[in-house]
Amino acid sequence: MLRVRDLCVQYGRAEALRRVSLDVNEGELVSLLGANGAGKTTFLMAVSGIVKPTAGTIEFQGTRIDKLPSHKIVSLGIAHVPQGRHLFPHMTVMENLELGGYQSSTPADKEQMLHRIFSYFEVLRERQNQEAGTLSGGEQQMLAMGRGLMLGPKLLLLDEPSLGLAPIVVERLAEMISNLHKQGLTILLVEQNAYIALELADRGYVLENGEVITSGRGCDLLESQLVKRAYLGV
């Protein structure tokens, strides 16, 4: 579904990504690991068109997208849930969700997606008239994911969904992500919690200083000495 080859991104003279290649197959959950500053967020922003590569190619379902504007990439079926959530705090839960579904073709499509999202995140149904900025951190992350799902995406990009959340909330989010994956949604996950990222993943990639240093099945990377030393504290 997603094919990235030799991707390079620069901020001024600084290289954020150096010849990164990565594949995501339809129906997979692929995790991207790395320390702060490794280039994980930049990679997702390149896929969604927020930053433009200086070299390399990005293809989505056989269509080259690295030169397309973000709104065109969204229309192809890629939804990006950014780090930090970026909700509209003074708008209600429902208003934030409706913004996520702005490209839905009919009111019936929007209603169908809302019904699905409320089945995933019951708390959003209960708080649909509440301002987003008054939600807890975990509820805000659920809303950010729900807003992304309103597109009905073919590929969901998740950037650090567990950041700043209590362990019990992180466990709930991990279960929700796993359920979305089991229902057939293709997911590319950037996650600081390496245990969760690799337990959920079919496959994973590890970035260091803007380069892929290793990749493999999630279960194999959990046993990798390199990953254990660098990310699992073993």
Steps between C-alpha positions, in 0.01 A plus 500: 500500500779744592841480330776743600840491334819692585309780671703806599370806688698808600426794727740759366837326500398243760410154367199360684466186284769327295399253230221339705314212334188346654199292394154465650281225355123513498357389835833526685586690814857624461683676786778755461733524800779737588628746759389863507640676194543179300265623226180308577263797499671644193439171321126513571484865397672413171245226431208735569656786299566742787871505415644438155784253434826619350545158336334160476149385419176424689233287333153426637309219332720540194458879474797725564403754768822671613433802277129531583356759742367373833131535414547281192676236710214505752251450217682180400425352844793585730406641841770644729442521877784730606709506814339738749148432361446855360131513583290815489463548878206743498298291259290208620587134461237473227630805314854360503373168364294668230810687382674167458223385270495805275591289196224244557283487191155504661336574838418128519872417474575738787227350714631150435854602597377677815314186602816290455717746692255519789505119510882512529510789748181502709625795708489721191129428459443597864699823463413601145375845610798567728786730394802296390736700721319385815559128432767298677821420312383149418161622381668761282713229340188295431343807340808559285485139382127526444546814292752314284266204463217728381678506164446125468873464427675219317822582691511653850818676614526517881772717656578429868142426614610406854709814564432649844226254594463288814593130463140378537388738223789386281383140539148596391629687197721207404196271515304741279782517244523120501125473439517744206780290353305177549209657312729543200622860527856555378702696759845660510578564866767721655509421871743580782398189696705237319333206676154607387617601152661163430236287670237660276709495184512248220832658406719781624780734394755672724624848411824648632630841393262502205593154368343155528744287698292183527158360416305178537197334650375664818554183704857466370587862578378450857775237533766704319797588721533836325137590575520365855805711582380818333125504562397235751755569773625140499 
